[in-house]
Amino acid sequence: MNANGSFKGQPAPCGKVCDGEHYEDHDDDVVVTREVEYSCGCVSIQHEELLSAE
C-alpha cells in the first residue's frame, strides 16, 4: 500500500486535531482498502467491494 497523500490539522477518531497520511490499495478481488493514519496513533480503515455492471 502506497501513501496517496498527506493532510494537516484534521480531527482524528480520538478527538485530537493532527496531521496524517491517506493510503489506498486495490486487490485482485476488486476490494478497495482505504486507510488513514494519524500522527496521534489513530488509524481508520475502510474496505469497499467494487461491483461491476454486467
Phi, psi and omega in degrees: 000131182252149176293131179258351180164168179234165179216163179229143171065039178254148178288130176272166178304332181280351180102346178285151174261121185207177179270170178182189181226147176258141175229149174217138182222140176244129180253178184292341180270014180062040176250132177257130176248124176246127182232138176236125177249125181260151182295341179280349180110349177292150176224136175241126181234131177234137176245135181223127176269126179271127180261136179271149178271113181250000000 
